[in-house]
Amino acid sequence: MGVLRALDVAPAQLHPNSWAYMQAFRILCQFLYLEPSPYAFLYFYDTRPRQPTTWLALISRLSISRLDAFSQSFKHFKDGYFKVMVKEEGKPYFLNANGSTKFPFSWTGTPSRYKDMGTDELSAGDKEVVETLMKFVDKLPTKGLVRVYNSVHPIIDIEGICLLLKLC
């Protein structure tokens, strides 16, 4: 939700690879006992919103990219949409305690532009996350990390990924 708020985009407005990057980042931070945050995540990406507003994709910063693309091609992802209906029991997932929305529900015409964020713009906690991830020299497999999310044995699976990459 924090990334959606920072970018000022609705969930359906974000490109599928961007969702995969966020999930992989969260799982990687969890494995490394780091606290993921929107700005630590966005440090590794740029955005280039277009006018008129279309899908927003996170673009890896080449010199510091730590995750590879989930897929080089997503076919037909633009054909489906979903409708958000907030029922009383679902309020905490979509609305803050004061009733404001946690993220935009509909496409916004003015997504935020991120480009070359510096470490001086990060909080101390975000710097720790970025510095730890910068120690990895190779790109990490986004697809493998995302698969860990639904795994029966996530720790074993993520350790397997790390051993393959000689990270553990």
Residue pairs with C-beta under 8 A, 6 or more apart in sequence:
1 102
1 103
2 37
2 38
3 22
3 38
3 41
3 42
4 10
4 11
4 14
4 102
4 103
4 104
5 38
5 102
5 103
6 38
6 39
6 42
6 112
6 114
7 14
7 42
7 47
7 56
7 111
7 112
7 114
8 104
8 108
8 110
8 111
8 112
9 56
9 103
9 104
9 107
9 108
9 111
10 103
10 104
10 105
10 106
10 107
10 108
11 103
12 81
12 82
12 107
13 53
13 55
13 56
13 104
13 107
13 108
13 111
14 55
14 56
14 57
14 58
15 55
15 56
15 57
15 58
15 74
15 77
16 70
16 71
16 74
16 77
17 57
17 58
17 69
17 70
17 71
17 74
17 142
18 56
18 57
18 58
20 69
20 70
20 71
20 142
20 143
20 146
21 41
21 45
21 58
21 60
21 67
21 70
21 142
22 41
23 145
23 146
23 149
24 67
24 70
24 140
24 142
24 145
24 146
25 36
25 41
25 44
25 67
26 36
27 145
27 146
27 148
27 149
27 154
27 158
28 67
28 133
28 140
28 145
29 35
29 36
29 40
29 129
30 36
31 155
31 158
31 162
32 132
32 133
34 128
34 129
34 132
35 125
35 129
36 129
37 123
37 125
37 126
37 129
39 117
39 121
39 122
39 123
39 126
40 122
40 125
40 126
40 129
40 130
42 58
42 114
42 117
43 64
43 117
43 119
43 122
43 126
43 130
44 60
44 61
44 64
44 65
44 66
44 67
44 130
44 133
45 58
45 59
45 60
45 61
45 114
46 58
46 59
46 61
46 114
46 115
46 116
47 56
47 57
47 58
47 59
47 111
47 112
47 113
47 114
47 115
48 59
48 113
49 56
49 110
49 111
49 112
49 113
52 109
53 107
53 108
53 109
53 110
53 111
55 78
56 111
60 67
60 69
61 116
64 134
65 139
66 133
66 134
66 136
66 139
66 140
67 139
67 140
67 142
67 145
68 139
68 140
68 141
68 142
68 143
69 142
70 142
70 143
70 146
71 143
84 94
84 105
86 94
86 95
93 102
94 101
94 102
94 105
95 101
95 102
96 102
119 127
119 130
119 131
122 130
136 167
138 165
140 161
140 165
140 167
141 161
141 165
144 157
144 161
145 158
145 161
147 157
148 154
148 157
148 158
148 161
151 157
159 168
161 167
162 168
